[in-house]
Amino acid sequence: MGRLRNREQRDQLLSPREVENLIAEGKTVIIVDGKVLRVDAWLPYHPGGQTSIKHMVGRDATDEVNGFHSPEAKQRMYSYQIGRIEGPWTNFLPPIQGGKFRRLNDLDKEQEVENKGHSDDDSQHSLDPSPTFDPADCPASTLRSRNHGLDRSSSASSISSVDLDDDIIKPRLSHFDARTQKEIDLDKAKYPSLDAATQAAIVEKYRLLNLQIEAEGLYQCRYYSYAIEALRYSLLFAGFLYFLRKEWYALSALFLGIFWHQLAFTAHDAGHCGITHGFHTDSVIGILVADFCGGLSLGWWKRSHNVHHVVTNSAEHDPDIQHMPFFAISHQFFDSLFSTYHNRVLTYDRAAQFFIQIQHFLYYPILAFGRFNLYVQSWIYLLGGQAPRRGPAWWHLWLEFAGQAFFWTWFGYLVVYRSVHGGWNRALFVMICHAVTMPLHVQITLSHFAMSTADLGPRESFPQKMLRTTMDVDCPQWLDFFHGGLQFQAIHHLYPRIPRHNLRRTQKLVQGFCEDVEIPYALYGFVDGNRTVIGKLGDVARQAAILAECRKSISDGGIWAH
């Protein structure tokens, strides 16, 4: 009887208002394959961190879940089912992104007040629309609070995709608010309509393409390709050791840096379970490569990278574009917005004001030091309680600690301290081997820094958002080893678990899909892509300079700028 009752509860039909009520009560509810899942109990155990799940609350997360999880993982998710929906689902704006939710009893009270207020005209009996369920009918929900202490998930310069009455909105917009709206309007003109029918058609064809990719075996890893990778890694490491023994420190550091650069691509594959598709197997591979050989935490990377994949290029939410005080790829950062990933305000302070105005000149020099920041982020993750300590991945943390101890023993002690003689030689060795990895940081930022940061709202489908915020890099096939799959970022964002050696074959299929649904497919050469990124950084730098001049003029006039 108990099992029958549980099955009946899981199959109960839930309305959008009932789902909203659950979220208003603080429940973590997502939709997958028409099933309503309450995943609060899973949050502390999720190997990819809690934040990526929180960005899916109230949304149909089917495509995101399919992209990151195996069929076996999906079956485990279904054990959290509390009901089902019928028909297409209109996405809510998740609480972490500023969405407001109301309980059913609150709705009843408002209905009662509304009825009393319009007792003389039954035709006017109406309920104020829910800010999550009826976003298009609730203009007030499109302007977010400027007080980060009151609404920490909001940014003053973020305007939703809802169309507003210009006579109402213009007096309340600053110059940068107007620019944000202009960027949204440009994207809405360039990309398919956000109406439900158009987005549903895009999703349907995106899922059909996934079936074709599966049928052509593109999810199957070509292990002989990794044998070639392993040979390349071995030769690079051997070169590092040979020149180290010869005391040719600069050449030794060069080989070590290239070794780290190439290893990062395999760690990326393993982090997405794109090698064996086995969670623990790929995690161990990734930890051996990232932690033991490179000194970087795979767990930190997963936690950060998973969020990046679900809220790509969102100024408030995507950690991969939050590099204050050194870089800002959008004027939205001028408002000291709150980062929902770092859980703090990214302050546009004097340091940021200085660096941002010259960021296009500092882009490559700062990226040469990028690996040092990754060490810091790794230790913050490992020591800060961010790693899951329960659930299937509990032991990964301890394997990572072992990996860190191993790395800093062989690199920090045996190589830098014992094998490199002289303080200046040591400093030079460390700087060279880290600076050589700079192209990796360029490759990571290249595919996103030049793309849109506009927020088109929860109605935009997953595939359209990925293609709008990500670009691919065109290169000859013989250079694929240099880019390590990162040149196919748009394709990778659509289908994260495809092994990187199959991405070039997948590219033609994705290009055909884009032509069919009329979504522009961004493809740049490596040089042109770099020019575009530098141009974007320069444009934001000029905006920062204009803002600084305005503040200076106001201050000189005796009025303190906010």
C-alpha positions in Angstrom: 0.0 0.0 0.0 2.8 2.4 0.8 4.5 1.9 -2.5 1.2 2.3 -4.3 0.5 5.6 -2.4 4.0 6.9 -3.2 3.5 6.0 -6.9 0.2 7.9 -6.9 1.8 10.9 -5.3 4.6 10.9 -7.9 2.1 10.8 -10.7 -0.2 13.5 -9.4 -0.7 16.4 -11.8 0.6 19.7 -10.5 -0.4 23.1 -11.8 2.1 25.9 -12.3 0.5 27.7 -9.3 1.1 24.7 -7.1 4.7 24.4 -8.3 5.1 28.1 -7.5 3.7 27.6 -4.1 6.3 24.9 -3.4 9.1 27.2 -4.4 7.6 30.0 -2.3 7.9 27.6 0.7 11.6 27.3 0.0 11.5 23.9 -1.9 14.1 23.3 -4.6 11.9 22.2 -7.5 12.9 21.5 -11.1 11.2 20.0 -14.1 12.8 17.2 -16.0 11.1 15.2 -18.8 7.7 16.4 -17.6 8.4 15.2 -14.0 8.4 17.6 -11.1 11.4 16.8 -8.9 12.0 18.2 -5.4 15.8 17.9 -5.0 16.4 19.5 -1.6 17.8 16.3 -0.1 20.3 16.0 -3.0 21.7 19.5 -2.8 24.5 18.6 -0.2 25.5 15.6 -2.3 25.6 17.0 -5.8 29.2 16.6 -7.0 28.8 19.7 -9.3 27.8 21.9 -6.4 24.5 23.4 -5.3 24.6 26.6 -7.3 24.0 25.1 -10.7 20.9 23.3 -9.4 19.6 26.5 -7.9 19.7 28.2 -11.3 17.3 25.6 -12.6 14.6 26.1 -9.9 11.2 26.5 -11.5 12.6 25.8 -14.9 12.3 22.9 -17.4 15.9 21.7 -16.9 15.5 18.7 -19.3 18.1 19.9 -21.8 20.6 21.0 -19.1 20.2 17.6 -17.3 20.6 15.6 -20.5 23.7 17.6 -21.4 25.5 16.9 -18.2 24.2 13.5 -16.9 24.2 9.9 -18.0 20.9 8.0 -18.4 21.8 6.2 -15.1 22.1 9.5 -13.3 18.8 10.6 -14.7 17.1 7.5 -13.3 18.4 8.3 -9.9 17.0 11.8 -10.2 13.6 10.4 -10.8 13.5 9.0 -7.2 12.9 12.7 -6.2 9.8 12.9 -8.2 6.8 14.5 -6.4 4.4 15.0 -9.4 4.2 15.7 -13.0 3.1 18.5 -15.4 1.0 18.3 -18.5 1.8 20.2 -21.7 4.5 22.8 -22.3 6.1 24.5 -19.3 6.6 28.3 -19.0 9.9 28.8 -17.1 9.9 30.8 -13.9 12.8 33.1 -13.0 14.7 31.2 -10.3 14.9 32.8 -6.8 18.7 32.9 -7.1 18.2 35.2 -10.1 15.7 37.5 -8.4 12.5 35.6 -9.1 9.6 36.3 -6.6 7.2 33.6 -5.7 3.9 33.6 -3.8 2.2 31.0 -1.7 -1.3 29.8 -2.6 -2.8 31.2 0.5 -1.3 34.6 -0.4 -2.9 34.4 -3.8 -6.3 33.6 -2.1 -6.0 36.6 0.1 -5.1 38.9 -2.8 -8.0 37.4 -4.8 -10.4 38.2 -1.9 -9.1 41.8 -1.6 -9.3 42.2 -5.4 -12.9 41.0 -5.4 -13.9 43.4 -2.7 -12.3 46.3 -4.6 -14.2 45.5 -7.7 -17.6 44.3 -6.3 -19.5 46.6 -8.6 -18.0 45.2 -11.8 -17.6 41.4 -12.0 -15.8 41.8 -15.3 -12.9 43.5 -13.5 -12.4 40.7 -11.0 -8.8 39.8 -11.5 -5.7 38.7 -9.6 -2.4 40.6 -9.9 -0.3 38.3 -12.1 2.4 36.3 -10.4 5.8 37.8 -11.1 7.1 34.3 -12.0 4.1 32.8 -13.8 3.0 35.8 -15.8 6.2 37.8 -16.3 5.0 39.5 -19.4 2.1 41.1 -17.6 4.1 42.4 -14.7 6.3 45.3 -15.8 7.3 46.2 -12.2 9.2 42.9 -12.0 11.5 44.1 -14.8 13.3 46.8 -12.7 15.6 45.4 -10.1 16.5 47.0 -6.8 19.6 49.2 -6.6 20.2 48.2 -3.0 22.3 45.0 -3.0 21.7 44.6 0.7 18.0 44.3 0.2 18.1 42.3 -3.1 21.5 40.7 -3.4 20.7 38.7 -6.5 19.9 41.8 -8.5 21.8 44.2 -10.6 20.7 47.7 -11.3 21.8 47.7 -14.8 20.1 44.4 -15.8 16.8 44.8 -17.6 14.7 41.9 -18.5 13.5 41.0 -22.0 10.0 42.2 -21.2 8.8 45.1 -23.5 8.0 48.2 -21.5 6.2 51.4 -22.2 9.0 53.8 -23.3 7.2 56.8 -21.7 7.3 55.0 -18.3 10.7 53.5 -18.5 12.9 56.2 -20.1 12.9 58.7 -17.2 14.0 55.9 -14.9 16.9 54.7 -17.0 20.5 55.9 -16.7 22.7 56.0 -19.7 23.9 52.4 -19.0 20.4 51.1 -18.4 19.5 52.4 -21.8 22.6 50.7 -23.3 21.6 47.4 -21.7 18.1 47.7 -23.2 19.7 48.5 -26.6 21.8 45.3 -26.4 18.7 43.3 -25.5 16.8 44.8 -28.5 19.7 44.0 -30.8 19.8 40.4 -29.7 16.0 40.1 -30.0 16.3 41.4 -33.6 19.2 39.1 -34.5 17.9 35.9 -33.0 14.6 33.9 -33.3 11.5 35.2 -31.5 11.1 34.4 -27.8 7.5 33.3 -28.3 6.7 29.9 -26.9 6.0 28.2 -30.3 9.3 29.3 -31.8 11.4 28.3 -28.8 9.6 25.0 -28.6 10.4 24.3 -32.2 14.1 25.0 -31.6 14.1 22.7 -28.6 12.4 19.9 -30.5 15.0 20.1 -33.4 17.8 20.3 -30.9 16.7 17.1 -29.2 16.3 15.4 -32.6 19.8 16.4 -33.5 21.0 14.8 -30.2 19.4 11.5 -31.3 21.2 11.8 -34.7 24.5 12.4 -32.8 23.9 9.3 -30.7 23.0 7.2 -33.8 26.3 8.3 -35.5 28.3 7.2 -32.5 29.7 10.6 -31.7 29.3 10.1 -28.0 31.7 7.1 -28.2 35.2 8.0 -27.2 38.0 7.3 -29.6 40.5 5.9 -27.1 43.3 5.7 -29.7 43.2 9.5 -29.8 44.0 9.5 -26.1 46.9 7.2 -26.8 48.3 9.9 -29.1 47.6 12.5 -26.4 49.5 10.4 -23.8 52.5 10.0 -26.1 52.5 13.8 -26.6 52.3 14.4 -22.8 55.2 11.9 -22.2 57.4 13.6 -24.7 56.8 17.0 -23.2 57.4 15.8 -19.7 60.6 14.0 -20.8 61.8 17.3 -22.4 61.1 19.1 -19.2 63.2 16.6 -17.2 66.0 16.4 -19.8 66.6 20.2 -19.9 66.1 20.4 -16.1 69.0 17.9 -15.7 71.1 19.9 -18.1 70.3 23.0 -16.1 68.8 24.7 -19.1 66.1 26.1 -16.9 64.3 28.3 -19.4 63.8 25.5 -21.9 62.8 23.1 -19.1 60.2 25.5 -17.8 59.0 26.0 -21.4 58.3 22.2 -21.8 56.7 22.0 -18.4 54.3 24.9 -19.3 53.3 23.3 -22.6 52.8 20.0 -20.7 50.4 21.7 -18.3 48.7 23.5 -21.2 48.0 20.2 -23.0 47.0 18.3 -19.8 44.2 20.9 -19.1 42.3 19.6 -22.2 42.1 16.1 -20.8 41.1 17.4 -17.4 38.3 19.3 -19.1 37.2 16.2 -20.9 37.2 14.1 -17.7 35.3 16.8 -15.8 32.5 16.5 -18.3 32.6 12.7 -18.1 33.5 12.8 -21.8 36.1 10.0 -21.8 34.6 6.8 -20.4 31.3 8.4 -19.4 31.7 6.8 -16.0 31.4 9.3 -13.3 33.9 7.9 -10.8 36.3 6.7 -13.5 36.4 10.0 -15.3 36.6 11.9 -12.0 39.7 9.9 -11.0 41.3 10.5 -14.4 40.6 14.2 -14.0 42.0 14.3 -10.4 45.2 12.5 -11.5 45.7 15.0 -14.3 44.5 18.2 -12.7 45.6 17.7 -9.0 48.5 15.3 -9.1 50.1 16.7 -12.3 48.9 20.3 -12.4 48.1 21.4 -8.8 44.6 22.4 -9.7 41.4 21.2 -8.1 39.1 19.3 -10.4 36.3 19.6 -7.9 36.6 23.4 -7.9 36.6 23.4 -11.7 33.5 21.3 -11.8 31.6 23.5 -9.4 32.6 26.7 -11.2 32.3 25.3 -14.8 28.8 23.7 -14.3 27.4 27.1 -13.3 29.1 28.7 -16.3 27.4 26.2 -18.6 23.9 26.9 -17.3 24.1 30.7 -17.0 26.7 31.4 -19.7 27.8 35.1 -19.9 25.4 36.3 -17.3 27.2 39.2 -15.5 25.6 38.4 -12.2 25.8 34.7 -12.2 28.6 33.3 -14.5 31.9 33.0 -12.6 33.8 32.7 -15.9 33.3 36.3 -16.8 33.6 37.7 -13.3 37.2 38.9 -13.1 36.9 42.2 -11.2 38.9 44.3 -10.7 41.0 43.4 -13.8 38.4 42.8 -16.5 34.8 43.7 -17.2 33.2 42.6 -20.5 30.0 44.6 -19.8 29.1 48.0 -18.4 26.9 46.1 -15.9 30.0 45.6 -13.7 30.2 49.4 -13.2 27.2 49.0 -10.8 29.1 46.8 -8.3 26.7 43.9 -9.0 26.3 41.0 -6.6 27.8 37.7 -7.7 25.5 34.8 -6.9 28.4 32.4 -7.4 31.0 34.1 -5.2 28.3 35.3 -2.8 29.6 38.8 -2.6 29.5 42.2 -4.3 32.0 42.7 -7.1 32.9 46.2 -6.1 33.7 48.7 -8.8 36.2 50.4 -6.6 39.2 52.6 -7.4 41.3 49.6 -8.4 38.7 48.4 -10.8 38.2 51.9 -12.2 41.9 52.1 -12.9 42.3 48.6 -14.5 39.1 48.5 -16.5 40.1 51.7 -18.4 43.2 50.0 -19.7 42.0 46.4 -19.7 42.5 46.0 -23.5 46.2 46.6 -23.0 46.5 44.4 -20.0 44.5 41.4 -21.4 47.5 39.3 -22.4 49.9 40.3 -19.5 47.3 39.5 -16.9 46.4 36.2 -18.4 50.1 35.3 -18.2 49.5 35.2 -14.4 46.2 33.4 -14.7 47.4 30.0 -13.4 48.3 31.6 -10.0 44.6 32.6 -9.6 43.6 29.0 -10.3 45.8 27.8 -7.4 44.0 30.2 -5.1 40.6 29.2 -6.2 41.4 25.6 -5.8 42.5 26.0 -2.2 39.5 28.1 -1.4 37.4 25.3 -2.6 39.2 22.5 -0.8 39.5 24.3 2.5 36.3 26.4 2.4 33.8 23.6 2.8 32.5 23.9 -0.8 33.3 20.3 -1.7 30.6 17.6 -1.0 31.6 15.6 2.1 28.7 13.2 1.7 27.1 11.3 -1.1 28.8 9.3 -3.9 31.7 11.8 -4.3 32.6 12.2 -0.7 36.0 10.6 -1.1 37.0 12.7 -4.1 37.9 15.5 -1.7 40.5 13.4 0.1 41.9 12.1 -3.2 42.3 15.8 -4.2 44.1 16.6 -1.0 46.5 13.7 -1.7 46.9 15.1 -5.2 47.8 18.5 -3.9 50.3 17.1 -1.5 51.9 15.1 -4.3 52.0 18.1 -6.7 53.6 20.5 -4.3 56.1 17.9 -3.3 57.3 17.1 -6.8 57.0 20.6 -8.2 57.5 22.9 -5.3 60.1 20.9 -3.4 61.9 18.4 -5.8 61.9 20.7 -8.9 61.9 24.3 -7.8 63.7 24.0 -4.5 66.0 21.1 -5.0 66.7 21.0 -8.8 66.8 24.7 -9.7 69.8 26.5 -8.2 69.8 30.1 -7.3 66.9 32.4 -6.3 66.8 34.3 -9.6 66.8 31.1 -11.5 63.9 29.7 -9.4 61.9 32.9 -9.9 62.5 32.8 -13.7 61.7 29.1 -13.9 58.4 29.6 -12.1 57.4 32.6 -14.1 58.2 31.0 -17.5 56.4 27.7 -16.9 53.3 29.6 -15.7 53.4 32.3 -18.4 53.6 29.6 -21.1 50.1 28.4 -20.1 48.7 31.8 -21.1 47.3 30.6 -24.4 45.0 28.3 -22.4 43.4 31.3 -20.6 43.1 33.1 -24.0 41.3 30.0 -25.4 38.9 29.8 -22.5 38.0 33.5 -22.6 38.0 33.9 -26.3 34.8 32.0 -27.0 32.7 34.1 -24.5 34.3 37.5 -24.0 33.3 38.7 -27.5 29.7 37.4 -27.2 26.5 38.8 -25.8 25.9 39.4 -22.1 22.3 40.5 -22.5 19.7 38.7 -20.5 16.7 37.7 -22.6 14.9 36.1 -19.7 13.7 32.6 -18.8 11.7 32.2 -22.0 14.9 31.7 -24.1 15.6 28.1 -24.8 18.8 26.4 -23.7 20.2 25.8 -27.3 19.5 29.4 -28.4 21.2 30.9 -25.2 24.2 28.7 -25.7 24.6 29.7 -29.4 24.0 33.4 -28.5 26.7 33.6 -25.8 29.3 31.3 -27.3 31.5 31.3 -30.4 33.6 28.7 -32.2 37.2 29.2 -33.5 38.0 28.2 -37.0 41.3 26.4 -37.4 42.8 23.7 -39.7 42.5 20.2 -38.5 46.2 19.8 -37.9 46.0 22.5 -35.2 43.3 20.8 -33.2 45.9 19.5 -30.7 46.8 23.1 -29.9 43.2 24.2 -29.1 42.3 20.9 -27.4 38.6 21.0 -28.3 38.1 24.5 -26.9 37.8 25.8 -30.5 34.4 24.1 -30.6 33.0 25.8 -27.6 29.5 26.4 -29.1 29.2 22.8 -30.0 30.6 21.8 -26.6 28.0 24.0 -24.8 25.2 22.3 -26.7 26.4 18.8 -26.0 29.0 18.8 -23.2 29.6 15.1 -23.0 30.7 14.6 -26.6 34.4 13.6 -26.6 36.5 16.4 -27.9 38.0 14.3 -30.7 34.5 14.0 -32.2 33.6 17.7 -32.0 34.9 18.4 -35.5 32.6 15.8 -37.0 29.7 17.2 -34.9 30.3 20.7 -36.2 28.7 20.1 -39.6 25.6 18.7 -37.9 25.3 21.8 -35.6 25.8 24.1 -38.6 22.9 22.5 -40.3 20.8 22.8 -37.2 21.6 26.5 -36.9 20.6 27.1 -40.5 17.4 25.2 -40.0 16.3 27.2 -36.9 17.8 30.4 -38.2 20.2 30.9 -35.2 23.5 32.6 -36.2 26.4 30.3 -35.7 29.4 32.5 -34.6 32.6 31.3 -36.1 35.8 33.3 -36.0 39.4 32.7 -37.0 41.8 32.7 -34.0 43.3 36.0 -34.9 40.0 37.6 -35.8 38.5 36.3 -32.5 41.3 37.9 -30.5 40.7 41.1 -32.3 37.0 41.0 -31.5 37.8 40.3 -27.8 40.3 43.2 -27.6 37.7 45.4 -29.4 35.0 44.4 -26.8 37.4 45.1 -23.9 38.4 48.4 -25.5 34.7 49.4 -25.9 34.0 48.7 -22.2 37.2 50.5 -21.3 36.0 53.6 -23.1 32.6 53.4 -21.3 34.5 53.3 -18.0 36.5 56.3 -19.0 33.3 58.2 -19.8 31.8 57.3 -16.5 35.0 58.4 -14.7 34.8 61.8 -16.5 31.1 62.2 -15.6 31.8 61.5 -11.9 34.7 63.8 -11.9 32.6 66.6 -13.4 29.8 66.1 -10.9 32.3 66.0 -8.1 34.0 69.2 -9.3 30.6 70.8 -9.4 30.1 70.1 -5.7 27.8 67.1 -6.1 29.0 63.7 -5.0 28.3 61.0 -7.6 26.7 57.8 -6.3 
